[in-house]
Amino acid sequence: MAVLGHLICRTCREKTCLGKWLRHEDNTGFGFWRGATEYEDLGLKTLNFLARHTNHDILLISDGEYDRLSFTEPLHEYRSIEEELRTDWPNDAKRAEEDGMRM
């Protein structure tokens, strides 16, 4: 049975699904798979989520934990931001570095 991974920011009440949690037979995780999304894009979107929510109350949880948590937190009210997450942010970082901006 597929188990999904979810990134949740309690501070901003935003969430994103990372896709299927990939695990070894001993249940040790090694990655996520999101259908037609390229691995590089998934990684860039994940880093964009983390950058947007640095110093916030962030959770990385699986489906089961998500379901348990939804009994005590209104996760259905959290805004899903998959479409807002950027994959082009490294260009901004490169420009900032070239312009001598604080990084």
Beta strands, then each sheet from edge to edge (+ up, - down):
strand 1: 4-9
strand 2: 14-23
strand 3: 29-33
strand 4: 58-62
strand 5: 79-80
sheet 1: 3+ 2- 1+ 4-
sheet 2: 3+ 2- 5-
end
